[in-house]
Amino acid sequence: MSFEDLDQGYGYVLYRTTIAGPVDATLKIKKLRDYAVVCVDGRRVAVLDRRHDQDATRLKIDGPSARLDILVENCGRINYGGRLPDNRKGITESVMLGERELTGWEMYKFPFDDVAALKFNPTPDSAAPAVHHGTFALSNPGDAFLDLRGWGKGIVFVNGHNLGRYWSIGPQQTLYLPGVWLRQGLNDIVVFEQLQDGVHSLAGIKSPILDQLKKDENAP
């Protein structure tokens, strides 16, 4: 089911199924919209990006079965040109593994419109997309910029406010944090990170970084 079938206009959808193994074949997502992180048994194995016409990766499963997770991000609607009608999001057709179509999908909606409902437990680092939660204390709140250098791709919330999306390829490496969204004393921060493992801290800086491009590791 697409985002529209699930009545979700933005954010992410997690598609999950079980693969019978052993198998060594090409996983192909027909008409992926727009960006997918592919995980097997909780470990990231591939990233697919519509911008680069990427919709397939090689999967090798050695055991009798494995859990396949495909986290799909809606990266925005096309609003001009010949692809204007091509605006359904998510997995809009089918997923093939070799010559067979995968079925039995569970679908989980992640619009990230209210992070207050999320529940957090201390867990070890995992090589998969994760939601991080932390706090920081302020004596004199004011405007700031969060420095996302060292992180990968995701979104940030402070005290329940969505600051926006970040991506290491830039050129914007910071997110503006309005002082009116901060409070004296303890503040709450939630970061959803898709690509980078082992990151645990953020710094606030006084000026934005708007001109630092980095190589897109997923580009052909």
Stockholm file with secondary structure:
# STOCKHOLM 1.0

chainA/1-220         MSFEDLDQGYGYVLYRTTIAGPVDATLKIKKLRDYAVVCVDGRRVAVLDRRHDQDATRLKIDGPSARLDILVENCGRINYGGRLPDNRKGITESVMLGERELTGWEMYKFPFDDVAALKFNPTPDSAAPAVHHGTFALSNPGDAFLDLRGWGKGIVFVNGHNLGRYWSIGPQQTLYLPGVWLRQGLNDIVVFEQLQDGVHSLAGIKSPILDQLKKDENAP
#=GR chainA/1-220 SS CCTTTTTCCSSEEEEEEEEESSEEEEEEETTEESEEEEEETTEEEEEEEGGGTCCEEEEEECSSEEEEEEEEECCCCCCSSTTTTCCCCEECSCEEETTEECCCCEEEEECCSCGGGCCCCCCCCCSSCEEEEEEEEESSCCCEEEECTTCCEEEEEETTEEEEEEETTCSCCEEEECGGGCCSEEEEEEEEESSCCSCCCCEEESSCCCCCCCCCTTCC
#=GC SS_cons         CCTTTTTCCSSEEEEEEEEESSEEEEEEETTEESEEEEEETTEEEEEEEGGGTCCEEEEEECSSEEEEEEEEECCCCCCSSTTTTCCCCEECSCEEETTEECCCCEEEEECCSCGGGCCCCCCCCCSSCEEEEEEEEESSCCCEEEECTTCCEEEEEETTEEEEEEETTCSCCEEEECGGGCCSEEEEEEEEESSCCSCCCCEEESSCCCCCCCCCTTCC
//
